[in-house]
C-alpha cells in the first residue's frame, strides 16, 4: 500500500512551539483492507536521541460516525515533541460491540510492534478520546492485557495492550445508569448510541452493557486516568465521569477529575483544559512531578 505523506505545522495555543510533523496516512493496522481499520501517524520532524512518546487519539461520534482525519485537540501534544496516532475503528453501522474495542487494541498493538521503525517509545503511550472515543480509551485503560477483551485482530497479538495513561473527555462509563443521571436523550432505546453499540435496548442487555462499561471493569492495576467533564453536558451526564473518578480513588488508581463548571458536551473547554492535559502528559511522559489533583474550572477559562 502507498501511504500518503505530508509535512504539517500546527498551532497549539498553550505556549508550546508549533513543530513540523510528517504525516503518514491510511496505514492498515489489521491487514484486512478495511478503511475503518486504518490509522494516520504524525511524526515530529525534529530529530531526538530518545524515542518519541505517543498520543493515540480515538475519535468520537456516538460509535456511529466520525473519522481519524480530524484528531483535533490531540495535535496540541505535538509541542511536547510527541508522535500522534489517530485511528479509525469499525462503526455500529458495520457491526456492534465488541469490534470497536478490538480495533482500538489492534491499533495499539500495531504501534508497539512498529515502534522501532518509526522511532516511537512503546512504553510511553497515552490514549486520548472524546465522547465515544472517551469511552473506548477508558475501557483500554481499565482492561489492559485481558485476552478475553483484547481480541485477536492483526498480526501483532504478541504485543501487550497496556498504556501509560488515559485522557477521557466526557466519555460514557456506565451504560446501566445513564438514564437515571439526567440527559437530553433516552440512552436505553435501541436507537440510541448505546443501544446501537450493544445491539438492542440496554435494559434487555444488562450483562452485555455491564461488560462494555469501563466503570465495571475498574481494578487496582488500571492505568492513570485524567477525566474532563462538563457539569451541564446534555448527552453524557457529568456523574458518569464523577462516579468513575470516585471508584478509581477508592482503589488508589491515580485519577484526576477536571470539572468544567457549566461546560457542555465538549463546549466551554478553554485554556485551563489544555494546560491540564499538557501537565498530565508531562507527568507521565517525562516524569515531571506536577502534583496533579482534582480541580474545577469555569467554562471557557
Backbone as numpy.savetxt, mean C-alpha at the origin, in Angstrom:
# Nx Ny Nz CAx CAy CAz Cx Cy Cz
9.92 -9.07 -24.11 9.08 -7.88 -24.11 9.96 -6.64 -24.11
9.60 -5.61 -24.92 10.32 -4.35 -24.93 9.67 -3.39 -23.96
10.41 -2.99 -22.96 9.87 -2.10 -21.94 10.14 -0.66 -22.33
9.11 0.21 -22.15 9.29 1.61 -22.45 10.21 2.28 -21.44
11.06 3.21 -21.90 11.97 3.93 -21.03 11.68 5.42 -21.10
11.82 6.08 -19.96 11.64 7.53 -19.95 12.47 8.11 -18.83
12.94 9.35 -19.01 13.62 10.08 -17.95 12.64 11.12 -17.44
12.36 11.10 -16.14 11.34 11.95 -15.56 11.92 12.78 -14.44
11.36 13.97 -14.23 11.72 14.80 -13.10 10.46 15.10 -12.32
10.52 14.98 -10.98 9.35 15.13 -10.15 9.52 16.25 -9.14
8.46 17.00 -8.91 8.44 18.00 -7.85 7.74 17.39 -6.65
8.38 17.40 -5.48 7.85 16.64 -4.37 7.34 17.48 -3.22
7.64 18.79 -3.18 6.92 19.69 -2.29 7.16 19.54 -0.81
8.20 18.85 -0.37 8.46 18.74 1.06 9.94 19.02 1.34
10.47 20.05 0.66 11.82 20.52 0.88 12.88 19.45 0.55
12.59 18.59 -0.41 13.55 17.61 -0.89 13.87 17.93 -2.35
15.10 17.64 -2.75 15.47 17.90 -4.13 14.63 17.04 -5.07
14.31 17.57 -6.24 13.52 16.85 -7.23 14.47 16.08 -8.15
14.59 14.77 -7.99 15.59 14.00 -8.74 15.08 13.58 -10.11
16.02 13.21 -10.96 15.64 12.59 -12.22 15.49 11.10 -12.00
14.50 10.52 -12.66 14.21 9.11 -12.52 14.13 8.46 -13.89
14.66 7.26 -13.99 14.50 6.45 -15.20 13.32 5.53 -14.98
12.39 5.53 -15.90 11.16 4.74 -15.76 11.16 3.58 -16.75
10.95 2.39 -16.23 10.84 1.19 -17.06 9.40 0.71 -16.95
8.69 0.70 -18.06 7.25 0.45 -18.07 6.89 -1.00 -18.33
5.75 -1.39 -17.76 5.03 -2.60 -18.16 5.84 -3.89 -18.04
6.52 -4.04 -16.93 7.24 -5.27 -16.66 6.24 -6.34 -16.19
6.25 -7.48 -16.83 5.34 -8.58 -16.49 5.92 -9.33 -15.29
5.31 -9.16 -14.12 5.89 -9.76 -12.91 5.41 -11.19 -12.65
4.50 -11.70 -13.46 4.02 -13.08 -13.32 4.47 -13.95 -14.48
4.38 -13.39 -15.69 4.74 -14.16 -16.88 3.56 -14.67 -17.65
2.36 -14.15 -17.34 1.14 -14.60 -18.01 0.65 -13.65 -19.10
1.43 -12.59 -19.38 1.07 -11.61 -20.40 -0.27 -10.93 -20.12
-0.62 -10.82 -18.84 -1.84 -10.11 -18.44 -1.44 -8.68 -18.07
-1.99 -7.67 -18.76 -1.59 -6.29 -18.46 -1.92 -5.86 -17.04
-2.83 -6.59 -16.39 -3.14 -6.27 -14.99 -2.12 -6.89 -14.03
-1.15 -7.61 -14.57 -0.07 -8.18 -13.75 1.26 -7.62 -14.23
1.30 -6.30 -14.34 2.51 -5.62 -14.75 2.85 -4.52 -13.76
4.09 -4.06 -13.81 4.53 -2.98 -12.93 5.41 -2.00 -13.69
5.49 -0.79 -13.17 6.42 0.23 -13.66 7.47 0.46 -12.58
8.71 0.58 -13.01 9.83 0.75 -12.10 10.48 2.11 -12.35
10.58 2.92 -11.30 11.21 4.24 -11.36 12.52 4.15 -10.57
13.63 4.38 -11.26 14.94 4.24 -10.64 15.66 5.59 -10.66
16.21 6.03 -9.53 16.94 7.30 -9.52 18.12 7.27 -10.49
18.33 8.38 -11.18 19.48 8.49 -12.06 20.77 8.66 -11.25
20.65 9.25 -10.07 21.83 9.47 -9.23 22.39 8.13 -8.77
23.68 7.93 -8.99 24.32 6.67 -8.61 24.69 6.69 -7.12
24.49 5.57 -6.46 24.84 5.45 -5.05 25.58 4.14 -4.84
26.43 4.12 -3.82 27.12 2.88 -3.50 26.16 1.85 -2.92
25.30 2.30 -2.04 24.32 1.40 -1.44 23.11 1.25 -2.36
22.44 0.13 -2.25 21.25 -0.13 -3.07 20.12 0.81 -2.68
19.23 1.05 -3.64 18.10 1.95 -3.39 17.03 1.27 -2.55
16.58 1.91 -1.48 15.36 1.41 -0.84 14.19 1.57 -1.80
13.11 0.82 -1.55 12.01 0.75 -2.51 10.69 1.11 -1.85
9.94 1.99 -2.49 8.54 2.21 -2.15 7.69 1.51 -3.20
6.90 0.54 -2.77 6.01 -0.19 -3.68 4.61 0.38 -3.53
4.12 1.01 -4.58 2.83 1.72 -4.56 1.73 0.83 -5.14
0.60 0.75 -4.41 -0.57 -0.01 -4.87 -1.75 0.95 -4.97
-2.30 1.07 -6.16 -3.34 2.07 -6.41 -4.67 1.69 -5.77
-5.51 2.69 -5.59 -6.87 2.48 -5.12 -7.84 2.38 -6.28
-9.14 2.56 -5.98 -10.16 2.45 -7.02 -11.21 1.41 -6.72
-11.41 1.12 -5.41 -12.46 0.20 -4.97 -12.26 -1.22 -5.50
-11.04 -1.57 -5.82 -10.66 -2.88 -6.36 -11.28 -3.14 -7.73
-11.94 -2.12 -8.32 -12.60 -2.35 -9.60 -12.15 -1.39 -10.69
-11.27 -0.46 -10.36 -10.70 0.44 -11.36 -9.37 0.96 -10.81
-8.71 1.79 -11.60 -7.42 2.34 -11.18 -6.29 1.75 -11.99
-5.11 2.37 -11.87 -3.98 1.97 -12.70 -2.66 2.34 -12.04
-1.65 1.59 -12.38 -0.28 1.87 -11.96 0.27 3.14 -12.59
-0.40 3.65 -13.63 0.13 4.77 -14.39 0.16 6.08 -13.61
-0.54 6.11 -12.47 -0.60 7.35 -11.69 -0.23 7.05 -10.23
1.08 6.92 -9.96 1.49 6.59 -8.59 1.38 7.74 -7.61
1.02 8.92 -8.09 0.63 10.03 -7.21 1.65 10.35 -6.14
1.16 10.34 -4.89 1.98 10.79 -3.78 3.21 9.93 -3.55
3.21 8.71 -4.04 4.37 7.85 -3.83 5.63 8.45 -4.42
5.48 9.25 -5.47 6.64 9.84 -6.11 7.34 10.86 -5.21
6.66 11.30 -4.15 7.30 12.21 -3.20 8.49 11.55 -2.52
8.49 10.23 -2.44 9.59 9.51 -1.81 10.85 9.54 -2.66
10.72 9.94 -3.93 11.88 9.94 -4.80 12.98 10.86 -4.29
12.61 11.89 -3.56 13.59 12.82 -3.02 14.50 12.20 -1.99
14.15 11.03 -1.49 15.00 10.30 -0.56 15.96 9.36 -1.30
15.99 9.51 -2.63 16.80 8.63 -3.47 16.34 7.18 -3.36
15.02 7.02 -3.38 14.39 5.70 -3.35 13.96 5.31 -4.76
13.88 4.04 -5.01 13.21 3.55 -6.20 11.72 3.44 -5.91
10.91 3.63 -6.94 9.45 3.51 -6.81 8.98 2.39 -7.73
8.15 1.52 -7.19 7.52 0.48 -8.00 6.01 0.69 -7.92
5.37 0.83 -9.05 3.92 1.02 -9.10 3.31 -0.15 -9.86
2.34 -0.83 -9.24 1.86 -2.10 -9.82 0.38 -2.05 -10.22
0.06 -2.81 -11.22 -1.32 -3.19 -11.51 -1.62 -4.50 -10.80
-2.89 -4.75 -10.56 -3.34 -6.05 -10.05 -4.71 -6.32 -10.66
-5.12 -7.56 -10.67 -6.41 -7.91 -11.28 -7.57 -7.29 -10.51
-8.51 -6.73 -11.26 -9.66 -6.06 -10.68 -10.81 -7.04 -10.50
-11.83 -6.60 -9.75 -12.94 -7.50 -9.45 -13.77 -7.82 -10.69
-13.66 -7.02 -11.75 -14.35 -7.35 -13.00 -13.76 -8.60 -13.64
-12.53 -8.93 -13.28 -11.88 -10.13 -13.81 -12.04 -11.31 -12.87
-11.84 -11.07 -11.58 -11.94 -12.16 -10.61 -12.01 -11.59 -9.21
-12.68 -12.31 -8.32 -12.83 -11.83 -6.94 -11.66 -12.29 -6.07
-11.71 -11.88 -4.81 -10.69 -12.22 -3.82 -10.41 -13.73 -3.80
-9.15 -14.18 -3.66 -7.98 -13.42 -3.21 -6.96 -13.08 -4.29
-7.37 -13.07 -5.58 -6.36 -12.87 -6.62 -5.67 -11.51 -6.49
-6.38 -10.52 -5.94 -5.79 -9.19 -5.81 -4.54 -9.23 -4.91
-4.65 -9.87 -3.78 -3.50 -9.92 -2.87 -2.42 -10.87 -3.40
-2.83 -11.92 -4.09 -1.84 -12.81 -4.70 -1.01 -12.06 -5.73
-1.64 -11.19 -6.51 -0.91 -10.37 -7.48 0.08 -9.45 -6.77
-0.39 -8.78 -5.73 0.48 -7.84 -5.00 1.70 -8.55 -4.43
1.49 -9.73 -3.89 2.62 -10.46 -3.30 3.55 -11.02 -4.38
2.99 -11.36 -5.52 3.83 -11.79 -6.64 4.71 -10.65 -7.12
4.14 -9.44 -7.16 4.92 -8.27 -7.56 6.05 -8.00 -6.56
5.75 -8.14 -5.28 6.77 -7.97 -4.24 7.89 -8.99 -4.42
7.54 -10.24 -4.70 8.56 -11.27 -4.90 9.42 -10.96 -6.13
8.79 -10.43 -7.18 9.55 -10.05 -8.37 10.59 -9.00 -8.03
10.19 -7.99 -7.25 11.14 -6.94 -6.86 12.32 -7.54 -6.11
12.04 -8.43 -5.18 13.13 -9.03 -4.40 14.04 -9.89 -5.28
13.45 -10.65 -6.19 14.24 -11.53 -7.05 15.11 -10.75 -8.03
14.69 -9.53 -8.38 15.41 -8.72 -9.36 16.13 -7.54 -8.72
16.28 -7.59 -7.41 16.88 -6.46 -6.69 18.30 -6.17 -7.17
19.13 -7.18 -7.28 20.52 -6.94 -7.70 20.60 -6.35 -9.10
19.76 -6.82 -9.98 19.77 -6.35 -11.37 19.54 -4.85 -11.45
18.64 -4.33 -10.59 18.27 -2.92 -10.65 18.84 -2.11 -9.50
19.79 -2.67 -8.75 20.45 -1.98 -7.64 19.44 -1.60 -6.55
18.51 -2.50 -6.26 17.49 -2.28 -5.24 17.86 -3.03 -3.96
17.34 -2.55 -2.84 17.59 -3.20 -1.56 16.36 -4.03 -1.19
16.49 -5.33 -1.30 15.36 -6.23 -1.04 14.93 -6.23 0.42
15.79 -5.73 1.31 15.47 -5.70 2.73 14.84 -4.38 3.17
14.81 -3.41 2.26 14.21 -2.11 2.59 13.10 -1.79 1.59
11.97 -2.44 1.79 10.80 -2.21 0.94 9.63 -1.80 1.82
9.09 -0.62 1.55 7.87 -0.16 2.22 6.75 -0.15 1.20
5.61 -0.74 1.56 4.45 -0.76 0.67 3.49 0.35 1.08
2.93 1.04 0.08 2.11 2.23 0.32 0.93 2.20 -0.63
-0.25 2.48 -0.10 -1.43 2.53 -0.95 -2.55 3.29 -0.30
-3.51 3.71 -1.12 -4.65 4.46 -0.62 -5.96 3.77 -0.93
-6.91 3.83 0.02 -8.24 3.26 -0.14 -8.13 1.74 -0.36
-8.58 1.22 -1.52 -8.41 -0.21 -1.78 -6.94 -0.60 -1.73
-6.07 0.29 -2.21 -4.64 0.04 -2.11 -4.16 0.03 -0.68
-4.78 0.88 0.17 -4.46 0.87 1.59 -4.82 -0.45 2.23
-5.96 -1.01 1.83 -6.36 -2.34 2.32 -5.32 -3.38 1.93
-4.88 -3.35 0.67 -3.97 -4.38 0.18 -2.59 -4.28 0.84
-2.08 -3.06 1.01 -0.76 -2.96 1.65 -0.83 -3.34 3.12
-1.93 -3.00 3.78 -2.08 -3.38 5.19 -2.19 -4.89 5.32
-2.88 -5.52 4.39 -2.96 -6.98 4.39 -1.58 -7.59 4.19
-0.78 -6.98 3.31 0.58 -7.49 3.09 1.40 -7.40 4.38
1.26 -6.30 5.11 2.03 -6.12 6.33 1.59 -6.98 7.48
0.35 -7.47 7.44 -0.17 -8.30 8.53 -0.20 -9.79 8.18
0.27 -10.15 6.98 0.27 -11.57 6.57 1.59 -11.93 5.91
2.67 -11.48 6.46 3.97 -11.76 5.87 4.31 -13.24 5.95
4.77 -13.77 4.82 5.27 -15.15 4.77 4.27 -16.18 5.30
3.03 -16.02 4.85 1.99 -16.99 5.17 1.59 -17.69 3.87
2.08 -18.89 3.63 1.88 -19.57 2.34 0.43 -19.62 1.90
-0.49 -19.81 2.84 -1.89 -19.94 2.45 -2.48 -18.63 1.95
-1.81 -17.51 2.22 -2.29 -16.20 1.77 -1.35 -15.55 0.76
-0.15 -16.09 0.61 0.82 -15.51 -0.32 0.52 -15.84 -1.77
-0.12 -16.96 -2.02 -0.32 -17.42 -3.39 0.96 -18.01 -3.97
0.85 -18.54 -5.17 2.00 -19.18 -5.82 2.18 -18.67 -7.24
1.89 -17.41 -7.46 2.01 -16.83 -8.79 3.46 -16.51 -9.13
3.79 -16.66 -10.39 5.08 -16.22 -10.87 6.21 -17.18 -10.58
7.40 -16.86 -11.11 8.55 -17.76 -11.00 9.40 -17.57 -9.75
8.95 -16.70 -8.82 9.83 -16.34 -7.70 9.22 -16.70 -6.35
8.57 -17.85 -6.27 7.89 -18.21 -5.02 8.88 -18.56 -3.91
10.16 -18.61 -4.24 11.17 -18.83 -3.21 11.47 -17.57 -2.40
11.01 -16.43 -2.88 11.27 -15.16 -2.20 10.28 -14.94 -1.05
10.73 -14.24 -0.02 9.84 -13.97 1.11 8.85 -12.86 0.75
7.79 -12.75 1.53 6.81 -11.67 1.33 6.82 -10.70 2.51
7.94 -10.60 3.18 8.06 -9.64 4.28 8.36 -8.25 3.74
7.93 -7.22 4.47 8.18 -5.84 4.09 8.73 -5.08 5.29
9.41 -3.98 5.01 10.01 -3.18 6.07 8.97 -2.32 6.79
7.93 -1.92 6.07 6.89 -1.10 6.67 5.72 -0.94 5.73
4.65 -0.34 6.27 3.40 -0.15 5.54 2.93 1.28 5.74
2.50 1.93 4.65 1.83 3.23 4.74 0.42 3.05 4.22
-0.52 3.10 5.14 -1.93 2.83 4.85 -2.70 4.15 4.83
-3.08 4.59 3.65 -3.93 5.77 3.50 -5.39 5.31 3.43
-6.11 5.50 4.50 -7.56 5.30 4.60 -8.07 4.02 3.96
-7.37 2.92 4.22 -7.81 1.64 3.67 -8.82 0.94 4.56
-9.79 0.23 3.99 -10.70 -0.60 4.80 -9.90 -1.69 5.51
-10.20 -1.93 6.76 -9.45 -2.94 7.51 -10.32 -4.04 8.10
-11.64 -3.79 8.24 -12.54 -4.79 8.81 -13.88 -4.73 8.10
-14.06 -5.61 7.12 -15.28 -5.60 6.30 -16.53 -5.93 7.10
-16.40 -6.58 8.24 -17.55 -7.05 8.99 -18.31 -5.93 9.69
-17.66 -4.77 9.91 -18.29 -3.74 10.74 -18.42 -2.40 10.04
-18.11 -2.31 8.77 -18.11 -1.01 8.09 -19.46 -0.32 8.14
-20.54 -1.09 7.99 -21.87 -0.49 8.00 -22.27 0.06 9.35
-21.65 -0.40 10.41 -21.99 0.07 11.75 -21.15 1.28 12.16
-20.24 1.73 11.32 -19.32 2.80 11.70 -19.61 4.12 11.00
-20.65 4.16 10.19 -21.03 5.40 9.54 -20.39 5.55 8.18
-21.20 5.58 7.13 -20.69 5.67 5.77 -21.81 6.13 4.86
-21.42 6.68 3.71 -22.42 7.13 2.73 -22.89 6.01 1.82
-22.33 4.81 1.97 -22.76 3.70 1.12 -23.06 2.47 1.96
-23.78 1.54 1.36 -24.09 0.27 2.00 -22.98 -0.71 1.65
-22.06 -0.92 2.58 -20.91 -1.78 2.31 -21.28 -3.26 2.31
-22.48 -3.59 2.77 -22.90 -4.99 2.82 -23.40 -5.48 1.47
-23.88 -4.58 0.63 -24.52 -4.95 -0.62 -23.57 -5.69 -1.55
-24.13 -6.62 -2.31 -23.31 -7.37 -3.27 -22.71 -6.45 -4.32
-23.38 -5.32 -4.58 -22.90 -4.36 -5.58 -21.88 -3.38 -5.03
-21.64 -3.40 -3.73 -20.66 -2.50 -3.13 -19.25 -2.94 -3.50
-18.26 -2.07 -3.33 -16.89 -2.50 -3.61 -16.48 -3.75 -2.83
-16.87 -3.79 -1.55 -16.53 -4.95 -0.72 -17.28 -6.20 -1.18
-18.56 -6.02 -1.56 -19.33 -7.14 -2.06 -18.76 -7.70 -3.35
-18.34 -6.82 -4.25 -17.74 -7.28 -5.50 -16.39 -7.94 -5.26
-15.65 -7.44 -4.28 -14.36 -8.06 -3.96 -14.55 -9.48 -3.44
-15.54 -9.64 -2.54 -15.73 -10.94 -1.88 -16.61 -11.89 -2.69
-17.44 -11.34 -3.58 -18.26 -12.18 -4.43 -19.70 -12.34 -3.97
-20.25 -11.35 -3.27 -21.64 -11.41 -2.82 -21.87 -10.50 -1.63
-23.06 -10.59 -1.04 -23.35 -9.79 0.15 -22.39 -10.16 1.27
-21.82 -9.14 1.88 -20.81 -9.38 2.90 -21.37 -10.19 4.06
-22.63 -9.91 4.45 -23.23 -10.60 5.59 -23.41 -12.09 5.36
-23.41 -12.52 4.10 -23.53 -13.95 3.80 -22.17 -14.61 3.58
-21.12 -13.80 3.66 -19.77 -14.30 3.41 -18.85 -13.91 4.56
-19.34 -14.09 5.78 -18.61 -13.58 6.94 -17.23 -14.22 7.12
-17.14 -15.51 6.89 -15.84 -16.17 7.04 -14.84 -15.63 6.02
-15.29 -15.46 4.80 -14.44 -14.92 3.74 -14.06 -13.47 4.04
-15.05 -12.70 4.53 -14.80 -11.30 4.86 -13.78 -11.16 5.98
-13.86 -12.05 6.94 -12.93 -12.01 8.07 -11.51 -12.31 7.61
-11.35 -13.31 6.78 -10.02 -13.66 6.27 -9.43 -12.51 5.45
-10.28 -11.81 4.71 -9.81 -10.72 3.84 -9.60 -9.41 4.58
-9.88 -9.36 5.87 -9.79 -8.12 6.65 -8.47 -8.07 7.42
-7.62 -7.09 7.15 -6.34 -6.99 7.88 -6.50 -6.95 9.39
-7.58 -6.33 9.89 -7.81 -6.24 11.33 -7.79 -7.63 11.97
-8.32 -8.62 11.26 -8.41 -9.98 11.81 -7.17 -10.81 11.51
-6.19 -10.21 10.85 -4.93 -10.89 10.57 -3.79 -10.39 11.45
-4.06 -9.37 12.26 -3.01 -8.74 13.05 -2.38 -9.73 14.03
-1.04 -9.69 14.10 -0.29 -10.50 15.07 0.95 -9.72 15.49
1.63 -10.22 16.49 2.73 -9.47 17.09 3.95 -9.33 16.20
4.03 -10.11 15.12 5.19 -10.02 14.24 4.92 -9.25 12.96
3.88 -8.41 12.98 3.53 -7.64 11.78 4.54 -6.52 11.52
4.53 -6.02 10.29 5.39 -4.91 9.91 4.89 -3.62 10.56
5.77 -2.65 10.82 5.33 -1.34 11.32 4.37 -0.69 10.33
3.36 -0.01 10.87 2.32 0.57 10.01 2.08 2.03 10.37
2.07 2.88 9.36 1.60 4.26 9.48 0.24 4.33 8.82
-0.78 4.69 9.59 -2.13 4.85 9.06 -2.49 6.34 9.05
-2.98 6.82 7.91 -3.44 8.19 7.78 -4.91 8.15 7.38
-5.77 8.79 8.18 -7.22 8.67 7.95 -7.92 9.96 8.36
-8.85 10.40 7.55 -9.64 11.59 7.84 -10.85 11.27 8.69
-11.18 12.17 9.62 -12.31 11.93 10.53 -13.66 12.03 9.83
-13.71 12.67 8.66 -14.97 12.81 7.93 -14.92 12.08 6.60
-14.22 10.97 6.58 -14.18 10.13 5.38 -15.57 9.54 5.16
-16.24 9.86 4.05 -17.61 9.38 3.84 -17.69 7.95 3.31
-16.57 7.40 2.89 -16.58 6.08 2.25 -15.99 4.99 3.14
-14.82 5.25 3.69 -14.18 4.30 4.61 -14.16 4.97 5.98
-14.99 4.53 6.92 -15.10 5.21 8.21 -13.75 5.35 8.93
-13.57 6.48 9.58 -12.35 6.75 10.34 -12.07 5.64 11.35
-13.11 5.06 11.93 -12.92 4.01 12.93 -12.22 2.78 12.36
-12.22 2.61 11.06 -11.48 1.50 10.46 -9.98 1.65 10.74
-9.47 2.86 10.57 -8.06 3.11 10.86 -7.77 3.14 12.34
-8.67 3.73 13.12 -8.47 3.86 14.56 -8.44 2.49 15.23
-9.38 1.62 14.88 -9.44 0.29 15.50 -8.20 -0.53 15.16
-7.73 -0.41 13.93 -6.51 -1.12 13.54 -5.33 -0.66 14.38
-5.18 0.65 14.51 -4.07 1.19 15.30 -4.15 0.74 16.76
-5.34 0.75 17.32 -5.52 0.32 18.71 -5.10 -1.14 18.89
-5.49 -1.99 17.95 -5.16 -3.41 18.06 -3.67 -3.64 17.92
-3.04 -2.92 16.98 -1.60 -3.03 16.81 -0.87 -2.57 18.07
-1.35 -1.48 18.68 -0.75 -0.98 19.91 -0.83 -2.03 21.02
-1.98 -2.69 21.11 -2.17 -3.71 22.14 -1.14 -4.82 22.02
-0.79 -5.18 20.78 0.17 -6.25 20.52 1.60 -5.73 20.42
1.76 -4.43 20.67 3.08 -3.78 20.65 3.76 -3.84 19.29
2.93 -3.83 18.25 3.45 -3.67 16.89 3.65 -2.17 16.66
4.80 -1.73 16.17 4.98 -0.30 15.91 3.89 0.24 14.98
3.09 1.16 15.49 1.95 1.66 14.74 1.76 3.14 15.03
1.62 3.91 13.97 1.39 5.35 14.08 0.07 5.66 13.40
-0.80 6.41 14.10 -2.05 6.88 13.52 -1.98 8.39 13.37
-2.03 8.86 12.13 -2.11 10.29 11.86 -3.56 10.60 11.50
-4.24 11.28 12.40 -5.63 11.64 12.21 -5.72 13.00 11.50
-6.46 13.05 10.40 -6.65 14.31 9.69 -8.03 14.83 10.08
-8.04 15.81 10.98 -9.29 16.35 11.52 -10.10 17.01 10.41
-11.33 16.55 10.21 -12.24 17.03 9.16 -11.78 16.62 7.76
-10.80 15.73 7.67 -10.36 15.25 6.37 -11.32 14.24 5.79
-11.40 14.20 4.47 -12.30 13.27 3.79 -11.56 12.05 3.27
-12.07 11.50 2.19 -11.47 10.29 1.60 -10.27 10.72 0.77
-9.17 11.03 1.47 -7.99 11.55 0.81 -8.01 13.05 0.62
-9.10 13.67 0.93 -9.20 15.13 0.79 -8.74 15.81 2.08
-8.07 16.93 1.90 -7.58 17.67 3.05 -6.25 17.17 3.57
-5.58 16.31 2.79 -4.27 15.78 3.18 -3.20 16.78 2.74
-2.76 17.62 3.68 -1.85 18.70 3.36 -0.39 18.37 3.62
0.46 19.40 3.74 1.91 19.21 3.93 2.27 18.39 5.16
1.45 18.46 6.22 1.76 17.69 7.43 1.74 16.19 7.15
0.85 15.76 6.26 0.80 14.34 5.89 2.07 13.95 5.13
2.47 14.80 4.19 3.70 14.53 3.44 4.90 14.42 4.38
4.98 15.32 5.34 6.10 15.30 6.28 6.10 14.04 7.13
4.91 13.60 7.54 4.82 12.37 8.34 5.27 11.15 7.54
4.88 11.11 6.28 5.28 9.99 5.42 6.79 9.97 5.23
7.36 11.13 4.94 8.81 11.20 4.75 9.54 10.80 6.03
9.03 11.24 7.18 9.64 10.87 8.46 9.58 9.37 8.68
8.44 8.75 8.35 8.28 7.30 8.49 9.29 6.57 7.60
9.44 7.05 6.37 10.38 6.41 5.45 11.82 6.59 5.92
12.16 7.78 6.39 13.52 7.99 6.90 13.82 7.08 8.08
12.82 6.91 8.93 13.00 6.07 10.12 13.27 4.62 9.73
12.48 4.12 8.78 12.58 2.70 8.46 13.57 2.39 7.35
13.91 3.38 6.51 14.91 3.15 5.48 16.33 3.45 5.97
16.45 4.50 6.80 17.78 4.99 7.16 18.04 5.00 8.66
17.13 4.38 9.43 17.29 4.25 10.88 17.40 5.59 11.60
16.80 6.62 11.04 16.78 7.91 11.73 15.78 7.84 12.88
16.21 8.19 14.07 15.36 8.12 15.26 14.55 9.40 15.35
13.36 9.39 14.78 12.52 10.59 14.70 11.39 10.58 15.71
11.36 9.57 16.58 10.38 9.49 17.66 8.96 9.74 17.14
8.56 8.92 16.21 7.23 9.03 15.62 6.16 8.65 16.63
5.06 9.33 16.61 3.97 9.04 17.54 2.64 9.46 16.92
1.54 8.95 17.49 0.21 9.32 17.02 0.03 10.83 17.12
-0.66 11.40 16.15 -0.91 12.84 16.19 -2.13 13.18 15.37
-2.59 14.41 15.53 -3.75 14.91 14.80 -3.39 16.21 14.11
-3.76 16.34 12.85 -3.55 17.58 12.12 -4.87 18.01 11.51
-5.05 19.29 11.32 -6.26 19.78 10.68 -6.18 19.58 9.18
-7.32 19.35 8.55 -7.37 19.16 7.11 -6.73 20.36 6.41
-5.89 20.06 5.45 -5.24 21.09 4.67 -3.94 21.60 5.25
-3.63 21.24 6.49 -2.41 21.73 7.16 -1.22 20.80 6.91
